[in-house]
Structure formats: C-alpha cells, structure tokens
Amino acid sequence: MIRAGIIGVTGYVGIEICRILHQHPQVKVTYVTTKTYVGDDIAAIYPHLQGIVFHKGAELNVDVIIQECDLIFISLPYGQAVKIVPLLLAAGKRVIDAGPDFRLKNPSDYVQWYKLESAPVELLNKAVYGLPEITNKDNIAKSNLIANPGCNSTAVLLATYPALKHKIIQPNECIFDVKVGLSGAGREPDTYKLYSEIAENIFAIQVAGLHRHTPEIEQELSLIAEEPILAQFSLHIVPITRGILVTACYKLKEPKSAHEIYTLYKRTYENEPFIRICRLGSSAKVKNVRGTNYCDISIHVDVRTQRLIVLSAIDNMIKGAAGQAVQNMNLMYQLPQTTGLDKFVAIYP
C-alpha cells in the first residue's frame, strides 16, 4: 500500500487529488496539510466528501510527512514547492508537484515568467515532465520528482503531438485558441470570478503571449519537433466550472485528407487508455469528458485553406491536474495507468 501525503489539500487541485486517492485500491492517504484550515475537518470544508474523507487539515511539518508518507503530492502556489522538495528528496521520498516550479528547464524562463528565483539546475535536471502520453514512461517510472503539466498545456500538447511528431505541419504555424472553465483560475477570490462578472460572459486573459503556460507549451513542442518553436496561445474564460476546449490550427506541409490524419492520430495513441479519437465528422466536447481522465480529440481539415484543425477536450481538474498526477503515480509504482481512474464516466446531460 502506498502511503500518500497531500501538501495543500484545500485548494481545488489538492482536494481533487484527495477525492481520487480515496477511490484508489493501492493508496492510503496518511497526511494532508493546509495553511488556511489547520485543525478543521476536510469534509466540513468540502461537504461532498462527508462520510468518505475523515482527515483533519494539519500544519505542514516536513519531519512528520517524511515519517508518515512514501509519496507526496504538492499543490501549492508557484514558488512554494521548491522550498520543500529538496528536503523530501533527501529523505528518499517521491514527489509529484502539481505546480509550475519544476516544469521549465531553463531557469531564466522561470525568472522571466514567474518573477521569482528558479529551482536549482541540478533539481530541474532530476525533474521529469509528467505527460504520460508523450513523456517516456520509463523516465516517469524511474523518477523521484515529477513536474505535473499545466492543464492548458496538457490539452494543447495532446492535440499537437501526433501531427508534430510525424512532421505533417509547419512547426511555427501553431495557433491555439483555448477555452477554460473558472476552476482553472483556482479558489482564491477575484473580481472576475464573481457570478455577475462571469455569467453570460466570455473573455480573454493575458492576451498576446502573456500567459505563463506559453513557455511550457513552447518548451515541450520544441522537444517534440527537435527545433525551436514559437506558438500563438490565447486563453478565454468561459462560464462553466470544469473543462478545457482547445481549437488548434496548423498549416499542413502538403495536402492530406481528414481520414489520413485521423488514422495517424489513432495509430499514435493506440496504446494510450485515456486518449479517445472522435469519429470523423464529430467534434470533441467538454461535456463528454467532464469528471473523467479522458482527452477527446477530433480531426478536421479545411481543404480550402489546407489547414488542419484539431479540437481537444479535457476536464482541467482531472486530466489537466489531479487525475494526471495519479496517472503519473501509477507509472512510478509500476501499476496500470488506469488504476483508480478507470471507473470515472462522464455525467450526461
């Protein structure tokens, strides 16, 4: 049995990790921390877990978490995990960081985008970017430190990987229009999250390459293409709680039919249990993946402009965060990727 701890359990990602782990047959959650609700029952803060979760929020004590846990999930704001991770690794613990502190391999990129000092290079070199459908699974299995990808990055990269890997698109002609539900902005209060602001509304944030997932996306696309890539990434907040829909637009290198590209995507992802390629003529939709660890992808070709359009839909809280973290944990412990995640079926309507 894996003894798991969660640092930052009362944020949206932390509590979703907690919910999923309590349904996992090989995990026992032994320690959860919170800064805001120390001593409070977790189920009192999140009543949907009444009768399921019986932990009290504890103040972070590294010595205790080292003693009681084998694996630690960290769900903290940027700049916080880097203070804790060296102590956990030195004690022989395994860590999955749901935040951005170890995603960017170039320290100067982190400084530029997050305005904080980066993690040491030697620590960044130990971290494995944990997108199981793209990252070498053996590297995930061997690692003691996983950088869990960002939610928007996950949806964008899964949409792009087969086309870029097989070199059927112009690498620097990638345009990503991303719609995300409000939970993607976290639980901290802000004016734009008010019902009167978000209801019956849709708006872009951090326009013109200013979003912090941009360097992460470009870093991983560049690794796939084996050349530097600049991407156009635009993010819109939409009035739903969960879900991401990416509309990705690429310029084809040469004419290809939708069926050819559909076959290419099916072949590329044929052994990936959480990727579903939608039948031709249909479109990926958020509602079909809500509450699951699936990524639905649909293929469309505009013959007139010779552009490939790929739609990618995920639940930002599961495949985009907590579910992906558990998927990485399964690989780290040589469990089937689907363990603890395969019973999730989307709720419809």
Secondary structure, 3 states (H helix, E strand, C coil): CEEEEEECCCCHHHHHHHHHHCCCCCEEEEEEECCCCCCCEHHHHCHHHCCCCCCECECCCHHHHHHHCCEEEECCCCCCHHHHHHHHHHCCCEEEECCCCCCCCCHHHHHHHHCCCCCCHHHHHHCEECCCCCCCHHHHHHCCEEECCCHHHHHHHHHHHHHHHCCCECCCCCEEEEEECHHHHCCCCCHHHCHHHHCCCCEEECCCCCCCHHHHHHHHHHHHHCCCCCCEEEEEECCCCCCEEEEEEEEECCCCCHHHHHHHHHHHCCCCCCEEECCCCCCCCHHHCCCCCCEEEEEEEECCCCEEEEEEEECCCHHHHHHHHHHHHHHHCCCCCCCCCCCCCCCCC
